[in-house]
Amino acid sequence: MTKTVYTNVNLYDGEREAVQENSYLLVDDTTGKITAIGTGSAPAADQTVDLANKYVMPGLINCHDHMIMDSNDPTGGTATDVVKTTVNSVKNLHTLLKSGVTYVRECGSTYDIDISISEMIADGKIDKVPEVMPSGRPYSMTGGHGDMPNFGHLVDSPDEMRKAVRQGMKKGAKAIKVMATGGVMTKNDFMTDPQLSVAEIHAAVEEAHHKNLIVAAHAEGNPGIMNAIKAGVDSIEHGFYVNDEEIDLMLKQGTYLTPTVVADWAFPTYAKGKVPEWEIKKAADALDDLRKNITHAKERGVKITLGTDAGTPFNDFSMTPVELQLLVEQGFTNYEALRTSVNSAKLMKIDDEYGTLAAGKYADFLVLNENPLADVHAVAQEDKAVYKKGKRAY
């Protein structure tokens, strides 16, 4: 068993709102886990890496992406054949890791590709990518948000939902994604359209929770947000129009909120003349409201997670650091924005080994030139070093 010690570190461990100067991390090279963290003189090790007083922070946990989508395709690219989609998915995962994301939850995948890819990553057959919590295909009503080529399981009753979720878990899904409202990318529905019913969503929740798996609900407007919360989901994805009544229930039940601000921001910023006007209008109309509502939810105590909806139009797989910047622009402190990554780890139930840097956790970390607690833009450094389980990937 060999060990590597990283010295001359300015450490932001993800837990404390402080940088610990003159720190070191001792890593077991076999397990990829941290065995000790401290300040001052570093312990002896088989190898020493001097990080030259740069800033070290935990790798980012992105709890909402779509590796199978093509952000350059206004439709999302779900009609692409399985071979091309698989190749593009691996490429997208490389980009995610290079951007600083070391663990990702897929929130809806064509062909159940994410399940196979996550298994190959676990077997060491794909490297230089984040670890993946797969969801397989999402669950949508017929004609609803998610009824796209090769994408959604179409379910139209609680019994159909129950059977479909059981089939998804049999295939290897480790999280479940349901569609509670309309959305931006589907022409004939809107954020205010409720879609899957409380009973249908509850059937998914009941089956997933039997296996200790989490359920995410695409829910942008009302009453769909409330339907999903009442059904017992673990996280509301997007939640653009979350209100105080819903916040009250989220606080009572411990429901997380994943804003994906960057996904909505990207439309009016980059899409003009490239996608239908109705699509741009839907996103632009929501942007100011969602910023106000998400910040209000945070101030009331709702646990906000880090997710980007990567793969949606003009929202590529390098933009997780941009999500942090947008949160700060709308009123989060740098620390509050960075803590959304820790909340993602807690939502995903992986926080015993990921999300912060401490003895016993995996050595997934970023090496930055500047202090992210002083300026969250530091995380967007293009040439930052990214370590996965103690080994440098980029």
Number of C-alpha atoms within 10 A of each C-alpha: 7 11 20 21 24 20 24 21 24 25 26 22 19 23 15 11 14 14 20 17 17 18 21 26 26 25 28 21 19 11 17 20 23 25 18 18 19 19 16 11 11 19 15 11 14 10 14 15 12 13 16 13 18 19 22 29 26 29 29 34 30 30 29 24 24 26 32 33 28 25 20 15 15 16 16 19 20 19 14 16 12 16 10 10 22 20 11 16 22 19 15 24 26 21 19 27 25 24 26 33 31 28 27 28 25 30 29 29 26 27 20 23 21 29 22 16 20 21 17 13 16 12 10 9 10 15 16 21 22 27 21 23 21 25 28 30 29 29 32 29 23 16 14 25 29 25 18 20 12 17 21 26 23 20 20 16 15 18 14 16 27 21 14 19 28 16 12 23 18 10 14 18 25 23 25 29 29 32 28 37 29 27 25 22 22 18 13 12 17 18 27 18 20 24 26 29 20 19 17 25 30 23 22 28 27 18 19 23 17 8 11 13 19 20 28 29 32 28 32 29 25 20 19 27 28 24 24 32 26 17 20 24 28 24 28 27 28 27 28 28 22 26 17 13 9 21 22 15 14 25 15 10 14 19 20 23 31 28 28 26 24 26 24 27 20 18 24 17 12 14 17 12 8 14 16 13 11 13 19 22 13 19 20 17 12 18 18 13 13 23 19 15 18 26 19 17 22 16 12 13 14 20 22 26 29 30 31 31 31 29 23 28 25 25 22 25 27 21 23 27 23 17 20 29 23 18 25 20 12 14 17 17 18 20 20 18 23 28 24 25 28 27 23 31 26 18 23 21 14 14 15 13 18 25 31 27 26 22 17 17 21 25 30 29 26 25 24 23 16 18 19 20 21 13 14 22 17 18 26 19 15 12 12 17 18 25 23 26 20 25 16 13 15 16
